[in-house]
Amino acid sequence: MATKQPTPPPQYSEGSIRVLKGLEPVKQRPGMYTRTDNPLHIIQEVLDNAADEALAGHGKKIGVTLHSDGSISIDDDGRGIPFGMHPEEKAPVIELVFTRLHAGGKFDKGSGGAYSFSGGLHGVGVSVTNALAKRMEATSYREGQVARLVFSGGDVVEQLTIRKQESGDRKQGTTVRVWPDAKYFESSALPMNELVHLLRSKAVLMPGVSVTLLHEKTKDSQHWLYKGGLRDYLMQTLHGEPVIPLFEGDGYADSNHDSFAEGEGAAWAVAFTEDGQPVRESYVNLIPTSAGGTHDSGLRDGLFNAVKSFIELHALLPKGVKLLPEDVFARASYVLSAKVLDPQFQGQIKERLNSRDAVRLVSSYVRPTMELWLNQHVDYGKKLAELAIKAAQTRQKAGQKVEKRKGSGVAVLPGKLTDCESKDTAHNEVFLVEGDSAGGSAKMGRNKENQAILPLRGKVLNTWEVERDRLFANNEIHDISVAIGVDPHGPNDSPDLSGLRYGKVCILSDADVDGSHIQVLLLTLFFRHFPKLIEAGHVFVARPPLFRVDAPARGKKPATKVYALDEGELTAILDKLRKDGVAEGKWSISRFKGLGEMSAEQLWDTTLNPDTRRLMPVQLGLLDFATTEGLITQLMGKGEAAARRELMELHGDSIEIDV
């Protein structure tokens, strides 16, 4: 009987390395570039291009048609995409726009650039739409000619044709018709409510621009054309009657501004109500930022400081009451439209604005306008002050109740914990910081009011297979449990969370491999022994940057410091500087070896400040508890070396690590 030959190990050689070209990365991992629950976002990319034309003053009409065959077309009356040959790439410009991940008119921000303000610049856009479409037809009407090009799966299937327009027909603009490929999406149906909301908001943010939605099958159509802008829109969508009249305003930098480029700024409408769900919508260059961002923080900061200043001026604050930004903001509904020259977004789908300067930009226009308005309408100012003070008193009472429930038998807090002043659990945060030196910077840089720091020495114990009653033998874990005020428990227990001292428990470690290891060990601890904290949304991971880029002044933009989380963001930042005309090497790049290298100010700006930090909530996501448990056993179990090796061999090439 022949013996079975062992399977030879897979060869790892030069031929094993695969380079993804063109739009292949998008097709391989569409979730990195777009939402994959439905095709709305890839349609939005086309819509954003049409809106950018209108925003630049070159179009007055946008039309969306839902065709009977499942395709969607978007028409605009802008300038039409250029279809001549690109001087360097030797291919028609219209083809490059739809087939290259880093191509478009928005990259040229210099004098004579096609767009001064546009919806973000991650360099993907409509080419992602093309990659994930079974078919896409692009037609450009420009200078009396019609150019047409057809793609399938991102590849050209019908070469560019150019013909003259019919006599008497001088149409201008672009029409893009898309057949989304169902295999990339959980559902191929467009969410109609979201689409309608998106189209209506475009009309609101561009007064005088007409937006139309047509259903080919039913012949139904909807049409939006707003002349009153943000005020009318907010009044129509508001729940409950405003306590004071709607506050609205705008402010934009002129050519002499020393910090911001000409045209940067914001327009806003804010209403305060006593009941009903607040309406909160924000946009950057017409892109809806559903997860908010630094421009929202600027609005909050401006409103808070204006109201606080009014309350102090009129001596309205009762003794013992401390006013916080959320007390003013809790009952605020708003629509905010910011214009930012070079927006930095979190994630490719642009749900959240991360540009740090946007806090200062929006706040610098909102605060003085609001202060002036309150002092011109003192009665309304007093009503608003009353609302904010009431919210502060309710919050403080709730915090005191929690304190009383704890009783007198509370454990002595660990000596190395630098606690915060506030007793308001919902508002308080504790940072579990890797190392004493980083702990020192964090202590100096934090907000003493609500941020506590617990430095950890060295690697935390791997607790995956440690019995619960043996946990407290480890000093670090004992200190963590006592500091947060919750005892270790299992997934089926009902622990007493009334002793929880912080609404956010944040893991803060270096951005390198060792930091990631500490992060994993702490996440293992929380998942295994404090699962109800994760379930209730109390555990977070802070993401400090790995690099800082010091960029010189360019044009009207002053010298700036930009932080990058990783190599990918660093590349994007350097690309942007090149496009801005900064000569190669005129910037300087600093790499943080660890948190301890950061000054207190840098740590606050990048990692602790709620307005500018990146804090990720820890969630199970789509996996259930049992599946996650099995996966972590494979990764953290002592007897699982063979399974770990297999996992690394299977998936090792798909992970990028910074060694």
HELIX and SHEET records of a PDB file:
HELIX    1   1 GLU A   14  SER A   16  5                                   3    
HELIX    2   2 GLU A   24  GLN A   28  1                                   5    
HELIX    3   3 PRO A   30  MET A   32  5                                   3    
HELIX    4   4 LEU A   40  LEU A   55  1                                  16    
HELIX    5   5 VAL A   93  THR A   99  1                                   7    
HELIX    6   6 GLY A  105  PHE A  107  5                                   3    
HELIX    7   7 VAL A  126  ALA A  131  1                                   6    
HELIX    8   8 ALA A  182  TYR A  184  5                                   3    
HELIX    9   9 MET A  192  LEU A  205  1                                  14    
HELIX   10  10 GLY A  229  THR A  237  1                                   9    
HELIX   11  11 THR A  294  LEU A  313  1                                  20    
HELIX   12  12 PRO A  325  PHE A  329  1                                   5    
HELIX   13  13 ASP A  357  GLN A  376  1                                  20    
HELIX   14  14 VAL A  378  ARG A  405  1                                  28    
HELIX   15  15 ASP A  436  GLY A  445  1                                  10    
HELIX   16  16 ARG A  468  ALA A  473  5                                   6    
HELIX   17  17 ASN A  475  ILE A  484  1                                  10    
HELIX   18  18 LEU A  497  GLY A  499  5                                   3    
HELIX   19  19 VAL A  513  HIS A  529  1                                  17    
HELIX   20  20 PRO A  531  GLU A  535  1                                   5    
HELIX   21  21 GLU A  567  LYS A  579  1                                  13    
HELIX   22  22 LEU A  595  GLU A  597  5                                   3    
HELIX   23  23 ALA A  600  LEU A  603  1                                   4    
HELIX   24  24 TRP A  604  LEU A  608  3                                   5    
HELIX   25  25 PHE A  625  MET A  636  1                                  12    
HELIX   26  26 ALA A  641  HIS A  651  1                                  11    
HELIX   27  27 GLY A  652  SER A  654  5                                   3    
SHEET    1   A 8 ASP A 155  LYS A 164  0                                        
SHEET    2   A 8 GLN A 145  SER A 152 -1                                        
SHEET    3   A 8 ALA A 133  ARG A 142 -1                                        
SHEET    4   A 8 GLY A 173  PRO A 180 -1                                        
SHEET    5   A 8 ILE A  72  ASP A  76 -1                                        
SHEET    6   A 8 LYS A  61  LEU A  66 -1                                        
SHEET    7   A 8 SER A 210  HIS A 215  1                                        
SHEET    8   A 8 SER A 221  TRP A 224 -1                                        
SHEET    1   B 5 PHE A 247  TYR A 252  0                                        
SHEET    2   B 5 GLY A 265  PHE A 272 -1                                        
SHEET    3   B 5 ALA A 332  LYS A 339 -1                                        
SHEET    4   B 5 ARG A 280  VAL A 284  1                                        
SHEET    5   B 5 ILE A 287  PRO A 288 -1                                        
SHEET    1   C 2 PHE A 345  GLN A 346  0                                        
SHEET    2   C 2 ARG A 352  LEU A 353 -1                                        
SHEET    1   D 5 GLN A 451  LEU A 456  0                                        
SHEET    2   D 5 GLU A 429  GLU A 434  1                                        
SHEET    3   D 5 LYS A 504  LEU A 508  1                                        
SHEET    4   D 5 VAL A 539  ALA A 542  1                                        
SHEET    5   D 5 LEU A 615  PRO A 617 -1                                        
SHEET    1   E 3 THR A 560  ALA A 564  0                                        
SHEET    2   E 3 PHE A 547  ALA A 551 -1                                        
SHEET    3   E 3 SER A 588  ARG A 591 -1                                        
END                                                                             
